[in-house]
Amino acid sequence: MRRIYDSRALERADDDPFTPEREGDDARGPRTIDWTAFSHAFTPLALRHRGLSVAVSTDKRRYERGDPVEITVEFRNRLPFPIRIRTESPNRWYWAVDGLRNASRIPRAVPDRPAAFSFARSERQRFRREWPQRIRVADDEWEPVDPGRYTIDVGITRPDADDRGLVDRTEIEIVD
């Protein structure tokens, strides 16, 4: 039986493209391409926006008063290559109840620095949130909502998200 060093398995031929590079071998450069950065540089902004779908759903349409509302958010890259969308905040997406982000009247302190929301080719990203049918009115105080219809919005954190189709809405009803 031959040992591994007798088989020459650890040797590397310079013309074999399937052998790993040696450390410090910068003469030929990297062998991989950052496809996300590449597509971000060459894909038009309008195409990136059209390629991304936003969907929000709940487990039911009607809820008894006090029952938690299960919210499912899905972002999907419909394109066969990776895309990246710039956001105005490190919070790449938001959810809101009747226009109140995170069902709160208290604005969250989030730094005003841009970020990016990245998707691999044909990638789906799903998130789940639970709304306890309460609106935050102070740091330690929540008020229950009255029966009625409420709109749940989800969108990418961009000022032009609604114009670009990067927002979705669903309506629920709370009954006594």
FIKOLZA-1660 file (N, C-alpha, C; in steps of 0.1 Angstrom, whole numbers, plus 5000, padded with zeros to 4 digits):
% residues 176
   i   px   py   pz ch aa at
   1 5008 4988 5000  A  M  N
   1 5000 5000 5000  A  M CA
   1 5009 5012 5000  A  M  C
   2 5006 5022 4991  A  R  N
   2 5014 5034 4990  A  R CA
   2 5010 5044 5000  A  R  C
   3 5019 5051 5005  A  R  N
   3 5015 5062 5014  A  R CA
   3 5012 5075 5005  A  R  C
   4 5005 5084 5012  A  I  N
   4 5001 5096 5004  A  I CA
   4 5012 5104 4998  A  I  C
   5 5023 5105 5005  A  Y  N
   5 5034 5112 4999  A  Y CA
   5 5042 5105 4988  A  Y  C
   6 5040 5092 4988  A  D  N
   6 5045 5084 4976  A  D CA
   6 5037 5085 4964  A  D  C
   7 5024 5089 4966  A  S  N
   7 5015 5089 4954  A  S CA
   7 5015 5103 4947  A  S  C
   8 5023 5112 4952  A  R  N
   8 5024 5126 4947  A  R CA
   8 5011 5133 4947  A  R  C
   9 5002 5129 4956  A  A  N
   9 4989 5136 4957  A  A CA
   9 4990 5150 4963  A  A  C
  10 5001 5153 4970  A  L  N
  10 5002 5166 4976  A  L CA
  10 5010 5175 4967  A  L  C
  11 5015 5171 4956  A  E  N
  11 5022 5180 4946  A  E CA
  11 5012 5187 4938  A  E  C
  12 5016 5198 4933  A  R  N
  12 5007 5207 4925  A  R CA
  12 5014 5210 4912  A  R  C
  13 5006 5208 4901  A  A  N
  13 5011 5212 4888  A  A CA
  13 5006 5226 4885  A  A  C
  14 5014 5234 4880  A  D  N
  14 5010 5248 4877  A  D CA
  14 5000 5249 4866  A  D  C
  15 4999 5240 4857  A  D  N
  15 4989 5241 4846  A  D CA
  15 4976 5234 4850  A  D  C
  16 4975 5228 4861  A  D  N
  16 4962 5221 4864  A  D CA
  16 4953 5231 4871  A  D  C
  17 4941 5235 4865  A  P  N
  17 4932 5245 4871  A  P CA
  17 4925 5240 4883  A  P  C
  18 4925 5227 4886  A  F  N
  18 4918 5222 4897  A  F CA
  18 4926 5220 4909  A  F  C
  19 4938 5223 4909  A  T  N
  19 4946 5222 4921  A  T CA
  19 4946 5235 4929  A  T  C
  20 4947 5235 4942  A  P  N
  20 4946 5247 4950  A  P CA
  20 4959 5256 4948  A  P  C
  21 4957 5269 4950  A  E  N
  21 4969 5278 4949  A  E CA
  21 4977 5277 4962  A  E  C
  22 4990 5280 4961  A  R  N
  22 4999 5280 4972  A  R CA
  22 4997 5294 4979  A  R  C
  23 4999 5294 4992  A  E  N
  23 4998 5307 4999  A  E CA
  23 5009 5317 4993  A  E  C
  24 5005 5329 4992  A  G  N
  24 5014 5339 4987  A  G CA
  24 5016 5339 4972  A  G  C
  25 5009 5330 4964  A  D  N
  25 5010 5329 4950  A  D CA
  25 5001 5339 4944  A  D  C
  26 5005 5352 4942  A  D  N
  26 4997 5362 4936  A  D CA
  26 5000 5365 4922  A  D  C
  27 5008 5357 4915  A  A  N
  27 5012 5360 4901  A  A CA
  27 5000 5358 4892  A  A  C
  28 4991 5348 4895  A  R  N
  28 4980 5346 4886  A  R CA
  28 4967 5352 4891  A  R  C
  29 4967 5357 4904  A  G  N
  29 4955 5364 4909  A  G CA
  29 4945 5354 4914  A  G  C
  30 4934 5359 4919  A  P  N
  30 4923 5350 4925  A  P CA
  30 4916 5343 4913  A  P  C
  31 4911 5331 4917  A  R  N
  31 4904 5323 4907  A  R CA
  31 4889 5324 4907  A  R  C
  32 4884 5331 4917  A  T  N
  32 4869 5332 4918  A  T CA
  32 4865 5347 4916  A  T  C
  33 4853 5348 4913  A  I  N
  33 4847 5361 4910  A  I CA
  33 4836 5363 4921  A  I  C
  34 4836 5375 4927  A  D  N
  34 4825 5379 4936  A  D CA
  34 4813 5383 4927  A  D  C
  35 4804 5373 4925  A  W  N
  35 4793 5375 4915  A  W CA
  35 4783 5385 4920  A  W  C
  36 4781 5387 4933  A  T  N
  36 4772 5397 4938  A  T CA
  36 4777 5411 4935  A  T  C
  37 4790 5413 4938  A  A  N
  37 4796 5426 4934  A  A CA
  37 4796 5428 4919  A  A  C
  38 4798 5418 4911  A  F  N
  38 4798 5419 4897  A  F CA
  38 4784 5423 4892  A  F  C
  39 4774 5416 4896  A  S  N
  39 4761 5419 4892  A  S CA
  39 4756 5433 4897  A  S  C
  40 4760 5437 4909  A  H  N
  40 4757 5450 4914  A  H CA
  40 4763 5461 4905  A  H  C
  41 4775 5458 4900  A  A  N
  41 4781 5468 4892  A  A CA
  41 4775 5469 4878  A  A  C
  42 4770 5458 4872  A  F  N
  42 4766 5458 4858  A  F CA
  42 4751 5456 4856  A  F  C
  43 4743 5453 4867  A  T  N
  43 4729 5452 4865  A  T CA
  43 4722 5465 4867  A  T  C
  44 4714 5470 4858  A  P  N
  44 4707 5483 4860  A  P CA
  44 4698 5483 4872  A  P  C
  45 4697 5494 4879  A  L  N
  45 4689 5495 4891  A  L CA
  45 4675 5491 4889  A  L  C
  46 4669 5495 4878  A  A  N
  46 4655 5492 4875  A  A CA
  46 4653 5477 4874  A  A  C
  47 4662 5470 4868  A  L  N
  47 4661 5455 4867  A  L CA
  47 4662 5449 4881  A  L  C
  48 4671 5454 4889  A  R  N
  48 4673 5448 4903  A  R CA
  48 4660 5450 4910  A  R  C
  49 4653 5461 4909  A  H  N
  49 4641 5464 4916  A  H CA
  49 4630 5455 4911  A  H  C
  50 4629 5453 4898  A  R  N
  50 4619 5444 4892  A  R CA
  50 4621 5430 4895  A  R  C
  51 4634 5426 4897  A  G  N
  51 4637 5412 4900  A  G CA
  51 4634 5408 4914  A  G  C
  52 4631 5417 4923  A  L  N
  52 4629 5414 4937  A  L CA
  52 4614 5415 4940  A  L  C
  53 4609 5404 4946  A  S  N
  53 4595 5404 4950  A  S CA
  53 4594 5405 4965  A  S  C
  54 4584 5412 4970  A  V  N
  54 4581 5413 4985  A  V CA
  54 4567 5408 4987  A  V  C
  55 4566 5400 4997  A  A  N
  55 4552 5394 5001  A  A CA
  55 4551 5394 5016  A  A  C
  56 4539 5397 5020  A  V  N
  56 4535 5396 5034  A  V CA
  56 4522 5388 5035  A  V  C
  57 4522 5379 5045  A  S  N
  57 4509 5372 5047  A  S CA
  57 4508 5369 5062  A  S  C
  58 4496 5366 5066  A  T  N
  58 4492 5362 5080  A  T CA
  58 4486 5349 5080  A  T  C
  59 4486 5342 5092  A  D  N
  59 4480 5329 5092  A  D CA
  59 4465 5329 5091  A  D  C
  60 4458 5340 5094  A  K  N
  60 4444 5341 5092  A  K CA
  60 4440 5355 5088  A  K  C
  61 4428 5357 5084  A  R  N
  61 4423 5370 5080  A  R CA
  61 4416 5377 5091  A  R  C
  62 4409 5369 5100  A  R  N
  62 4401 5374 5111  A  R CA
  62 4407 5368 5124  A  R  C
  63 4408 5377 5134  A  Y  N
  63 4414 5373 5147  A  Y CA
  63 4405 5377 5158  A  Y  C
  64 4404 5369 5168  A  E  N
  64 4397 5373 5180  A  E CA
  64 4406 5383 5187  A  E  C
  65 4399 5392 5195  A  R  N
  65 4407 5402 5202  A  R CA
  65 4416 5396 5212  A  R  C
  66 4429 5400 5211  A  G  N
  66 4439 5395 5220  A  G CA
  66 4447 5383 5214  A  G  C
  67 4443 5377 5203  A  D  N
  67 4451 5366 5197  A  D CA
  67 4463 5372 5190  A  D  C
  68 4474 5366 5191  A  P  N
  68 4486 5372 5184  A  P CA
  68 4484 5369 5169  A  P  C
  69 4489 5379 5161  A  V  N
  69 4489 5378 5147  A  V CA
  69 4503 5374 5142  A  V  C
  70 4503 5362 5135  A  E  N
  70 4515 5357 5130  A  E CA
  70 4518 5363 5116  A  E  C
  71 4529 5370 5114  A  I  N
  71 4532 5377 5102  A  I CA
  71 4544 5370 5095  A  I  C
  72 4542 5366 5083  A  T  N
  72 4553 5360 5075  A  T CA
  72 4557 5369 5064  A  T  C
  73 4570 5372 5063  A  V  N
  73 4575 5381 5053  A  V CA
  73 4584 5373 5044  A  V  C
  74 4583 5375 5031  A  E  N
  74 4592 5368 5021  A  E CA
  74 4597 5378 5011  A  E  C
  75 4610 5377 5009  A  F  N
  75 4617 5385 4999  A  F CA
  75 4623 5374 4989  A  F  C
  76 4621 5376 4976  A  R  N
  76 4626 5366 4967  A  R CA
  76 4632 5373 4955  A  R  C
  77 4644 5368 4952  A  N  N
  77 4651 5373 4940  A  N CA
  77 4646 5364 4928  A  N  C
  78 4639 5370 4919  A  R  N
  78 4634 5362 4908  A  R CA
  78 4644 5361 4896  A  R  C
  79 4656 5367 4898  A  L  N
  79 4666 5367 4887  A  L CA
  79 4676 5355 4889  A  L  C
  80 4681 5350 4878  A  P  N
  80 4691 5339 4879  A  P CA
  80 4705 5343 4882  A  P  C
  81 4707 5355 4887  A  F  N
  81 4720 5360 4892  A  F CA
  81 4718 5368 4905  A  F  C
  82 4728 5369 4913  A  P  N
  82 4727 5376 4926  A  P CA
  82 4724 5391 4923  A  P  C
  83 4717 5397 4933  A  I  N
  83 4714 5411 4933  A  I CA
  83 4717 5417 4947  A  I  C
  84 4719 5430 4947  A  R  N
  84 4721 5437 4959  A  R CA
  84 4713 5450 4958  A  R  C
  85 4705 5454 4968  A  I  N
  85 4698 5466 4968  A  I CA
  85 4702 5475 4980  A  I  C
  86 4705 5487 4977  A  R  N
  86 4710 5496 4988  A  R CA
  86 4697 5500 4996  A  R  C
  87 4700 5501 5009  A  T  N
  87 4689 5506 5018  A  T CA
  87 4694 5518 5025  A  T  C
  88 4685 5526 5031  A  E  N
  88 4689 5538 5038  A  E CA
  88 4692 5536 5053  A  E  C
  89 4692 5523 5057  A  S  N
  89 4694 5520 5071  A  S CA
  89 4699 5506 5073  A  S  C
  90 4706 5503 5084  A  P  N
  90 4710 5489 5086  A  P CA
  90 4699 5480 5088  A  P  C
  91 4687 5485 5092  A  N  N
  91 4675 5477 5092  A  N CA
  91 4670 5476 5077  A  N  C
  92 4673 5465 5071  A  R  N
  92 4671 5464 5056  A  R CA
  92 4656 5464 5052  A  R  C
  93 4647 5460 5061  A  W  N
  93 4633 5460 5058  A  W CA
  93 4625 5464 5070  A  W  C
  94 4613 5467 5068  A  Y  N
  94 4604 5471 5080  A  Y CA
  94 4591 5464 5078  A  Y  C
  95 4583 5464 5090  A  W  N
  95 4569 5460 5090  A  W CA
  95 4562 5471 5098  A  W  C
  96 4549 5473 5094  A  A  N
  96 4542 5484 5100  A  A CA
  96 4527 5480 5101  A  A  C
  97 4521 5485 5111  A  V  N
  97 4506 5483 5113  A  V CA
  97 4500 5497 5112  A  V  C
  98 4491 5498 5102  A  D  N
  98 4485 5511 5099  A  D CA
  98 4495 5523 5099  A  D  C
  99 4507 5520 5093  A  G  N
  99 4517 5531 5092  A  G CA
  99 4526 5532 5104  A  G  C
 100 4524 5525 5115  A  L  N
 100 4533 5526 5126  A  L CA
 100 4543 5515 5125  A  L  C
 101 4556 5519 5123  A  R  N
 101 4566 5509 5121  A  R CA
 101 4568 5501 5134  A  R  C
 102 4569 5488 5132  A  N  N
 102 4570 5478 5143  A  N CA
 102 4559 5480 5154  A  N  C
 103 4547 5485 5149  A  A  N
 103 4536 5487 5157  A  A CA
 103 4539 5496 5169  A  A  C
 104 4547 5507 5167  A  S  N
 104 4551 5515 5178  A  S CA
 104 4550 5530 5174  A  S  C
 105 4546 5538 5184  A  R  N
 105 4546 5553 5182  A  R CA
 105 4559 5559 5186  A  R  C
 106 4568 5551 5192  A  I  N
 106 4581 5555 5196  A  I CA
 106 4591 5552 5185  A  I  C
 107 4597 5563 5179  A  P  N
 107 4607 5560 5168  A  P CA
 107 4619 5552 5174  A  P  C
 108 4624 5543 5166  A  R  N
 108 4636 5535 5170  A  R CA
 108 4648 5543 5166  A  R  C
 109 4658 5543 5175  A  A  N
 109 4671 5549 5172  A  A CA
 109 4679 5540 5164  A  A  C
 110 4679 5542 5151  A  V  N
 110 4687 5534 5141  A  V CA
 110 4696 5544 5134  A  V  C
 111 4709 5541 5133  A  P  N
 111 4719 5550 5127  A  P CA
 111 4714 5553 5112  A  P  C
 112 4717 5565 5108  A  D  N
 112 4714 5569 5094  A  D CA
 112 4726 5566 5086  A  D  C
 113 4728 5553 5083  A  R  N
 113 4739 5550 5074  A  R CA
 113 4734 5539 5064  A  R  C
 114 4738 5540 5052  A  P  N
 114 4733 5531 5042  A  P CA
 114 4738 5517 5044  A  P  C
 115 4731 5507 5039  A  A  N
 115 4735 5493 5040  A  A CA
 115 4730 5487 5026  A  A  C
 116 4732 5474 5026  A  A  N
 116 4727 5467 5013  A  A CA
 116 4720 5454 5017  A  A  C
 117 4710 5451 5010  A  F  N
 117 4702 5439 5011  A  F CA
 117 4706 5430 5000  A  F  C
 118 4714 5419 5003  A  S  N
 118 4719 5410 4992  A  S CA
 118 4711 5397 4991  A  S  C
 119 4710 5393 4979  A  F  N
 119 4703 5380 4976  A  F CA
 119 4712 5372 4966  A  F  C
 120 4713 5359 4969  A  A  N
 120 4719 5350 4959  A  A CA
 120 4710 5348 4948  A  A  C
 121 4714 5342 4937  A  R  N
 121 4705 5339 4926  A  R CA
 121 4693 5331 4930  A  R  C
 122 4681 5335 4927  A  S  N
 122 4669 5328 4930  A  S CA
 122 4667 5326 4945  A  S  C
 123 4673 5334 4953  A  E  N
 123 4672 5331 4968  A  E CA
 123 4659 5337 4973  A  E  C
 124 4653 5330 4983  A  R  N
 124 4642 5334 4991  A  R CA
 124 4646 5336 5005  A  R  C
 125 4642 5348 5011  A  Q  N
 125 4645 5350 5025  A  Q CA
 125 4632 5352 5032  A  Q  C
 126 4629 5344 5042  A  R  N
 126 4617 5344 5050  A  R CA
 126 4619 5349 5064  A  R  C
 127 4610 5357 5069  A  F  N
 127 4611 5362 5083  A  F CA
 127 4597 5360 5089  A  F  C
 128 4597 5358 5102  A  R  N
 128 4584 5357 5109  A  R CA
 128 4584 5367 5121  A  R  C
 129 4573 5374 5122  A  R  N
 129 4571 5383 5133  A  R CA
 129 4558 5380 5140  A  R  C
 130 4556 5384 5152  A  E  N
 130 4543 5382 5159  A  E CA
 130 4539 5396 5164  A  E  C
 131 4527 5400 5161  A  W  N
 131 4521 5412 5166  A  W CA
 131 4511 5408 5176  A  W  C
 132 4512 5413 5189  A  P  N
 132 4503 5409 5200  A  P CA
 132 4491 5418 5200  A  P  C
 133 4487 5425 5189  A  Q  N
 133 4476 5434 5189  A  Q CA
 133 4477 5445 5199  A  Q  C
 134 4489 5450 5200  A  R  N
 134 4492 5461 5209  A  R CA
 134 4500 5472 5201  A  R  C
 135 4499 5484 5205  A  I  N
 135 4507 5495 5200  A  I CA
 135 4515 5501 5211  A  I  C
 136 4528 5502 5208  A  R  N
 136 4537 5507 5218  A  R CA
 136 4536 5522 5219  A  R  C
 137 4533 5527 5231  A  V  N
 137 4531 5542 5232  A  V CA
 137 4542 5548 5241  A  V  C
 138 4550 5540 5248  A  A  N
 138 4561 5545 5256  A  A CA
 138 4571 5533 5257  A  A  C
 139 4583 5536 5262  A  D  N
 139 4593 5525 5263  A  D CA
 139 4588 5513 5270  A  D  C
 140 4579 5515 5280  A  D  N
 140 4575 5503 5288  A  D CA
 140 4559 5502 5288  A  D  C
 141 4553 5508 5279  A  E  N
 141 4538 5508 5279  A  E CA
 141 4533 5505 5265  A  E  C
 142 4523 5495 5265  A  W  N
 142 4517 5491 5252  A  W CA
 142 4502 5492 5254  A  W  C
 143 4494 5497 5244  A  E  N
 143 4480 5498 5245  A  E CA
 143 4474 5487 5235  A  E  C
 144 4463 5480 5240  A  P  N
 144 4457 5471 5231  A  P CA
 144 4449 5479 5220  A  P  C
 145 4447 5473 5208  A  V  N
 145 4440 5479 5198  A  V CA
 145 4425 5476 5199  A  V  C
 146 4417 5484 5193  A  D  N
 146 4402 5482 5192  A  D CA
 146 4399 5472 5181  A  D  C
 147 4387 5466 5181  A  P  N
 147 4383 5458 5170  A  P CA
 147 4382 5466 5158  A  P  C
 148 4385 5461 5146  A  G  N
 148 4384 5468 5134  A  G CA
 148 4393 5462 5123  A  G  C
 149 4395 5469 5112  A  R  N
 149 4404 5465 5101  A  R CA
 149 4418 5472 5103  A  R  C
 150 4428 5464 5101  A  Y  N
 150 4442 5469 5102  A  Y CA
 150 4450 5465 5089  A  Y  C
 151 4459 5474 5085  A  T  N
 151 4467 5471 5073  A  T CA
 151 4481 5468 5078  A  T  C
 152 4487 5457 5074  A  I  N
 152 4501 5454 5077  A  I CA
 152 4509 5456 5065  A  I  C
 153 4519 5464 5066  A  D  N
 153 4528 5468 5055  A  D CA
 153 4542 5462 5057  A  D  C
 154 4548 5458 5046  A  V  N
 154 4562 5453 5047  A  V CA
 154 4569 5459 5035  A  V  C
 155 4581 5464 5037  A  G  N
 155 4589 5470 5026  A  G CA
 155 4604 5471 5028  A  G  C
 156 4611 5473 5018  A  I  N
 156 4625 5475 5018  A  I CA
 156 4627 5489 5024  A  I  C
 157 4637 5491 5032  A  T  N
 157 4639 5505 5038  A  T CA
 157 4646 5514 5028  A  T  C
 158 4638 5519 5019  A  R  N
 158 4642 5529 5009  A  R CA
 158 4632 5540 5008  A  R  C
 159 4635 5552 5005  A  P  N
 159 4625 5562 5003  A  P CA
 159 4616 5560 4991  A  P  C
 160 4621 5553 4981  A  D  N
 160 4613 5551 4969  A  D CA
 160 4608 5536 4968  A  D  C
 161 4607 5530 4979  A  A  N
 161 4603 5515 4979  A  A CA
 161 4588 5514 4974  A  A  C
 162 4579 5523 4977  A  D  N
 162 4566 5521 4972  A  D CA
 162 4565 5523 4957  A  D  C
 163 4572 5533 4952  A  D  N
 163 4572 5536 4938  A  D CA
 163 4579 5524 4930  A  D  C
 164 4588 5518 4936  A  R  N
 164 4596 5507 4929  A  R CA
 164 4590 5493 4931  A  R  C
 165 4578 5492 4938  A  G  N
 165 4572 5479 4940  A  G CA
 165 4579 5470 4950  A  G  C
 166 4586 5477 4959  A  L  N
 166 4593 5469 4970  A  L CA
 166 4585 5469 4983  A  L  C
 167 4572 5470 4982  A  V  N
 167 4563 5471 4994  A  V CA
 167 4551 5461 4991  A  V  C
 168 4547 5455 5002  A  D  N
 168 4535 5447 5000  A  D CA
 168 4526 5449 5013  A  D  C
 169 4513 5447 5011  A  R  N
 169 4503 5450 5022  A  R CA
 169 4493 5439 5023  A  R  C
 170 4488 5436 5035  A  T  N
 170 4477 5427 5037  A  T CA
 170 4468 5433 5047  A  T  C
 171 4456 5430 5047  A  E  N
 171 4446 5435 5057  A  E CA
 171 4441 5424 5065  A  E  C
 172 4439 5427 5078  A  I  N
 172 4433 5417 5088  A  I CA
 172 4422 5424 5095  A  I  C
 173 4413 5416 5101  A  E  N
 173 4402 5421 5109  A  E CA
 173 4403 5415 5123  A  E  C
 174 4401 5424 5133  A  I  N
 174 4401 5420 5147  A  I CA
 174 4386 5421 5151  A  I  C
 175 4381 5411 5157  A  V  N
 175 4367 5411 5161  A  V CA
 175 4366 5408 5176  A  V  C
 176 4355 5412 5182  A  D  N
 176 4353 5409 5196  A  D CA
 176 4349 5395 5199  A  D  C
% end
